Amino acid sequence: MSAADAGSATRKTVTGGILLVNKPAGVTSFLVVSKARQLYGLRRVGHCGTLDPFATGLLPIVIGRATRAVAYMDNYDKTYVVRIRFGSETDTMDPTGTITRERELTDTELSELEAADYAPIRAAISSLTELTEQLPPLYSAVKVDGQPLYKYARAGKTVERRSRPMKVFRADTLGIVRDETGLYADAHIHCAKGTYIRALAETAGRTTGLLAHAEALRRVQTGPFTLAEAHSWNELTDALAAKLPLPLLPVEQAFAGYPCLNLTAEQARRLVQGQVIDLPADQATGGNIDSVPPVCGFADPAGVADDRAKAAKPCIVTVFGPSGFTGLGRLSINEGGQLQLAAERIFADLENLDE
């Protein structure tokens, strides 16, 4: 069998999984998805968290059946390294835009900043954790009246933007450099979904009075996935040329932070059939329903244990049958104190479950 035939056979057997790609600058997230569609011969391909063309780094691609996990992966926290260039703002808040404001830093100002170890810049970056709202950039995919903001911006139209909730968990200065090109700072930012790092760079510039935009941006982590695990762009294009798909991560890795529950073959079958399952207390709780359950924990996806009162609310858990990962289940306690499990999202086929 030729390499091309082997690749074709492999594509036909792929049902789903996760491909981590290190997106280079100048490549759109849509193009990465397009290449993945060609590589695996499947139409159901998507991504989790768009990266702007100028940005680089981790882009999780979901293939086939794994697209069912997107709704859960979209809520991941993300971590970035951003280079903040001081001295100018642009309409896109990044280097691809037109400069809208400039501020030339004098040699005296630069020397004073250097003598103070750039304390105002370090303080401005640290203070990003205090923000609770953010105005989305003009050049963004946020929709107003059904149209993304960037379409209004490109047409030169003014439209009202509303601030959106955001959260920066941590913002650390990695280094500050003064060279022949000017002044820039590299920052490490861990934030919640929906946070625009470009806007944070501009905020840091305005806080210091120095003006700034995001000169470079790299995403290094998305949920449980890290950039170190990602395939390079060359690996992706080489695989496409050779018609030999890259190995995919199993979809259950998308739920690495969720509590886990093991099912018998019969329980797994009933769950896939859409039935609600009554569970013995010791299967999910170690026999003590009033204590913190050691297996499922009635915990949130971050693994923070909950008390009995809150545990009465459904808890999303990963469920595994004898064949392996089955899907997500909704674990709850009914009025009679009985543990019950219902299907939240199924990833297994009924015919593939073990007897």
SULFENHU-V458599 format. One record per run of one state. SS is the DSSP state (@ for helix, = for strand, . for the rest). FROM is the first residue (numbers start at 1). LEN is the number of residues. Records with the same first field share a line. If there is no record, write none. Layout:
SS = FROM-LEN / FROM-LEN
This chain:
. = 1-2 / 14-2 / 24-5 / 41-4 / 49-7 / 74-4 / 87-1 / 91-3 / 95-4 / 103-4 / 116-3 / 131-2 / 136-7 / 145-2 / 155-8 / 166-2 / 180-2 / 192-5 / 209-3 / 223-2 / 230-1 / 243-6 / 250-1 / 256-3 / 263-2 / 273-4 / 280-1 / 286-22 / 312-3 / 322-2 / 334-5 / 347-3 / 353-3
@ = 3-11 / 29-12 / 65-9 / 107-9 / 119-12 / 149-6 / 197-12 / 227-3 / 233-10 / 251-5 / 265-8 / 281-5 / 308-4 / 350-3
= = 16-8 / 45-4 / 56-9 / 78-9 / 88-3 / 94-1 / 99-4 / 133-3 / 143-2 / 147-2 / 163-3 / 168-12 / 182-10 / 212-11 / 225-2 / 231-2 / 249-1 / 259-4 / 277-3 / 315-7 / 324-10 / 339-8
